[in-house]
Structures are given as structure tokens and as C-alpha cells.
């Protein structure tokens, strides 16, 4: 019933603080957040941790970014709508298997759309993520955070706001299994290779092959995990 409490990452603490400020009424729908520099100084955190937190809050529907105007508190946090999905995902093995089954249905199509819609900036971001993931794996680390960021960025490249918000909830629910399967010997290297192949298909705009490689990637993970 009880499990060890995991250390939270800095960006997760920022996410929690901002959520509390919204829930307590200190931040209201439509309020504009201070600039990144001011926020990072207020929270005493790095700009990179702050940006990761803002991305997470935006994908969960708590914040919205308006081009050229800044970041605002969203009118209706979408998490209220997608939380029921998280509630039915069980920690037991069967629940995780069903979650992977759903990923096999959805994520190949995410790769398909990303190959069709990814901007040069998003492709550059994916390249940077893979570069850091490769460095971490070469040092013998799992590269878990950057594994997640790769999948998050793929979803963002679809430009489908509903997919982005739903998959954010799904990916959060996968945190435990991701930590587990990336501990399997050789798994970080396999994931890195698949990510590289997916990125190549996105660069080439090869939608069908992107979907095919993503499906194979998920099947590989399931085989290692279950």
C-alpha cells in the first residue's frame, strides 16, 4: 500500500507552487505571469528549470502562452477534464499493460503527425534533446528525463492541443515504469537508437515510417518491461 517517497525535481516544485497559487486564489484566470527572469529570481531557480515547469503547466492546461504577449493563467485548467484518465490507470502490472496497449494505438499516430507538422525549431529541439540523452547514456546514466522530453516534444509537434494535454497525463502516469525499464541492461541504448531513427523519419517527412518505428519502439519496451 505504501511506497517510498521520491525526491521531487526542481521544476516539479515550481509546478506545485504555481498550482497552489492558482488553487488558493492568489493567481486568477487571465492573470499574466511575470517575465521569466523575474520568476527565476523570485523562485531562486535556474531559467531552464523554470522553462520546464512552465512547459509542464501549459501542457496540463493551467497556463497558456500568447505569442508576443507572455504567459497567462488559463481560463479553465484542462487537468480537471483529464484527471479521470489518470485515476483509472492502476499501479499494478495489468494497468500498466493496458496503458502500453493504449500507447501503441496513439503514439504511432503522434509520430505520423509530427513527421507531417514539425517545425524546424521543433526538429532542432529534438536534436538537442537526443544530444544530451546520448551524453547521459554514454556516462552510464539512464537519461530518463530526456527520454520523456523526447516524447513530450513529439506530441507538441502534432499541434493538437487535446493530444498534448491527454498525453501529458499519460506520460506522468508512466514515470514509474519508465524508471523501471530504463534500468534494464542495454535499454537506454536501444531507446536512444529508436529515438534517432524516429527523428530521421521526421526530418525526411516520412510519416508512415515514423509511425512504424514508433510502434516497434513501444513493442521493444513492453518486451523488456513485462
C-alpha positions as CSV (number, residue, x, y, z in Angstrom):
1,X,0.0,0.0,0.0
2,X,2.8,2.4,0.9
3,X,5.7,3.2,-1.3
4,X,8.9,5.2,-0.8
5,X,8.5,8.9,-1.4
6,X,10.5,10.0,-4.4
7,X,12.6,13.2,-4.4
8,X,11.0,15.9,-6.4
9,X,12.9,17.7,-9.1
10,X,13.2,21.5,-9.0
11,X,10.8,22.0,-11.9
12,X,8.2,19.8,-10.1
13,X,8.4,22.0,-7.0
14,X,7.8,25.1,-9.2
15,X,4.8,23.3,-10.8
16,X,3.4,22.5,-7.4
17,X,3.9,26.1,-6.1
18,X,2.1,27.7,-9.2
19,X,-0.8,25.2,-8.9
20,X,-1.2,26.0,-5.2
21,X,-1.2,29.7,-6.1
22,X,-4.0,29.1,-8.6
23,X,-6.0,26.9,-6.2
24,X,-5.6,29.4,-3.3
25,X,-6.8,32.2,-5.5
26,X,-3.5,34.1,-5.4
27,X,-3.5,33.8,-9.2
28,X,-6.7,34.2,-11.2
29,X,-7.7,33.1,-14.7
30,X,-6.4,35.6,-17.1
31,X,-3.6,36.9,-14.9
32,X,-0.3,37.4,-16.6
33,X,2.8,35.9,-15.0
34,X,5.9,37.9,-14.5
35,X,8.7,37.6,-17.1
36,X,11.0,34.5,-16.9
37,X,13.9,36.4,-15.5
38,X,11.8,37.9,-12.6
39,X,10.2,34.5,-11.9
40,X,13.5,32.6,-11.8
41,X,14.8,35.2,-9.4
42,X,11.7,35.1,-7.2
43,X,11.8,31.2,-7.0
44,X,15.6,31.2,-6.9
45,X,15.9,28.6,-9.6
46,X,17.6,28.4,-13.0
47,X,15.9,29.6,-16.2
48,X,16.0,26.0,-17.6
49,X,14.1,24.6,-14.5
50,X,11.6,27.4,-14.8
51,X,11.0,26.8,-18.5
52,X,10.5,23.1,-17.9
53,X,7.9,24.0,-15.2
54,X,6.1,26.4,-17.5
55,X,6.0,23.9,-20.3
56,X,4.5,21.3,-17.9
57,X,1.9,23.8,-16.6
58,X,1.0,24.8,-20.1
59,X,0.6,21.2,-21.3
60,X,-1.6,20.5,-18.3
61,X,-3.8,23.4,-19.2
62,X,-3.0,25.6,-16.2
63,X,-1.2,28.2,-18.2
64,X,-1.3,29.5,-21.8
65,X,1.4,31.2,-23.8
66,X,0.3,34.1,-26.1
67,X,2.8,34.9,-28.8
68,X,4.4,38.2,-28.2
69,X,2.3,38.9,-25.0
70,X,3.7,36.5,-22.4
71,X,2.3,33.7,-20.2
72,X,-1.2,33.8,-18.6
73,X,-3.3,31.7,-16.2
74,X,-5.7,29.6,-18.3
75,X,-9.4,30.2,-18.1
76,X,-10.2,26.6,-17.4
77,X,-7.5,24.2,-16.3
78,X,-7.8,21.2,-18.6
79,X,-6.5,18.9,-15.9
80,X,-10.0,19.0,-14.4
81,X,-11.1,17.2,-17.5
82,X,-8.2,14.7,-18.0
83,X,-7.6,13.7,-14.3
84,X,-10.3,11.0,-14.5
85,X,-8.0,9.3,-17.0
86,X,-5.1,9.3,-14.5
87,X,-7.4,8.0,-11.8
88,X,-8.2,4.8,-13.7
89,X,-4.6,4.0,-14.5
90,X,-3.5,1.4,-11.9
91,X,-0.1,1.0,-10.5
92,X,-0.4,-2.8,-10.8
93,X,1.2,-4.7,-13.8
94,X,-2.1,-5.2,-15.6
95,X,-2.9,-1.5,-15.5
96,X,0.5,-0.7,-17.0
97,X,0.0,-3.2,-19.7
98,X,-3.3,-1.6,-20.7
99,X,-1.6,1.7,-20.7
100,X,1.0,0.5,-23.1
101,X,-1.7,-1.0,-25.3
102,X,-3.3,2.5,-25.5
103,X,0.2,3.9,-26.3
104,X,0.5,1.5,-29.2
105,X,-2.8,2.8,-30.6
106,X,-2.0,6.5,-30.1
107,X,1.8,7.2,-30.3
108,X,2.5,5.8,-33.8
109,X,-0.1,8.3,-35.0
110,X,1.6,11.1,-33.0
111,X,4.9,10.2,-34.8
112,X,2.9,10.3,-38.1
113,X,1.6,13.8,-37.4
114,X,5.0,15.0,-36.1
115,X,6.6,14.0,-39.3
116,X,4.0,16.0,-41.2
117,X,3.9,19.1,-38.9
118,X,7.1,19.5,-37.0
119,X,8.7,22.9,-37.5
120,X,12.4,23.5,-38.0
121,X,12.6,24.8,-34.4
122,X,10.9,21.6,-33.0
123,X,13.3,19.4,-35.1
124,X,16.2,21.4,-33.7
125,X,14.8,20.9,-30.1
126,X,14.5,17.1,-30.7
127,X,18.2,17.1,-31.9
128,X,19.3,18.9,-28.8
129,X,17.3,16.5,-26.6
130,X,18.9,13.5,-28.3
131,X,22.3,15.0,-28.0
132,X,22.0,15.4,-24.2
133,X,20.4,11.9,-23.9
134,X,23.3,10.4,-25.8
135,X,25.8,12.1,-23.4
136,X,23.9,10.8,-20.4
137,X,23.7,7.3,-21.7
138,X,27.4,7.3,-22.7
139,X,28.2,8.2,-19.0
140,X,26.2,5.1,-17.9
141,X,23.1,7.0,-16.9
142,X,19.6,6.1,-18.0
143,X,18.7,9.5,-19.5
144,X,15.2,9.2,-18.1
145,X,14.3,12.9,-18.1
146,X,15.4,13.4,-21.7
147,X,13.6,10.2,-22.8
148,X,10.4,11.8,-21.5
149,X,11.2,15.1,-23.1
150,X,11.7,13.5,-26.5
151,X,8.2,12.0,-26.4
152,X,6.8,15.3,-25.0
153,X,8.3,17.3,-27.8
154,X,6.9,14.8,-30.4
155,X,3.4,15.4,-29.0
156,X,3.9,19.1,-29.1
157,X,4.9,18.9,-32.8
158,X,1.4,17.5,-33.6
159,X,-0.1,20.9,-32.9
160,X,-3.1,19.1,-31.5
161,X,-3.9,20.6,-28.1
162,X,-6.2,17.8,-27.0
163,X,-3.5,15.2,-27.7
164,X,-0.9,17.3,-25.9
165,X,-3.0,17.5,-22.7
166,X,-4.1,13.9,-22.7
167,X,-0.6,12.5,-23.4
168,X,0.9,14.7,-20.6
169,X,-1.3,12.9,-18.1
170,X,-0.4,9.5,-19.6
171,X,3.3,10.3,-19.5
172,X,3.1,11.4,-15.9
173,X,1.4,8.1,-15.1
174,X,4.3,6.2,-16.8
175,X,7.0,7.8,-14.6
176,X,7.4,4.6,-12.5
177,X,7.5,2.2,-15.4
178,X,9.9,4.5,-17.4
179,X,12.3,4.4,-14.4
180,X,12.0,0.6,-14.3
181,X,12.5,-0.3,-18.0
182,X,15.4,2.1,-18.4
183,X,17.2,0.2,-15.7
184,X,17.2,-2.9,-17.9
185,X,20.7,-3.5,-19.2
186,X,21.0,-2.2,-22.8
187,X,17.6,-0.5,-22.7
188,X,18.8,3.1,-22.6
189,X,21.0,2.5,-25.7
190,X,18.1,0.8,-27.5
191,X,15.7,3.7,-26.7
192,X,18.3,6.2,-27.9
193,X,18.7,4.3,-31.2
194,X,15.0,4.2,-31.8
195,X,14.7,7.9,-31.0
196,X,17.4,8.7,-33.5
197,X,15.6,6.6,-36.2
198,X,12.3,8.4,-35.4
199,X,14.0,11.8,-35.7
200,X,15.5,10.8,-39.1
201,X,12.0,10.0,-40.4
202,X,10.6,13.3,-39.1
203,X,13.4,15.2,-40.8
204,X,12.6,13.4,-44.0
205,X,8.8,13.9,-43.6
206,X,8.3,10.1,-43.9
207,X,5.1,9.8,-41.9
208,X,4.4,6.1,-42.4
209,X,7.9,5.0,-41.5
210,X,7.8,7.3,-38.4
211,X,4.6,5.5,-37.2
212,X,6.2,2.1,-38.0
213,X,9.4,2.8,-36.0
214,X,7.4,4.2,-33.0
215,X,5.2,1.1,-32.9
216,X,8.3,-1.1,-32.9
217,X,9.9,1.1,-30.2
218,X,6.9,0.6,-27.9
219,X,6.8,-3.2,-28.5
220,X,10.5,-3.4,-27.6
221,X,9.9,-1.5,-24.4
222,X,6.9,-3.8,-23.5
223,X,9.1,-6.9,-24.1
224,X,11.8,-5.6,-21.7
225,X,9.3,-4.4,-19.1
226,X,6.8,-7.3,-19.0
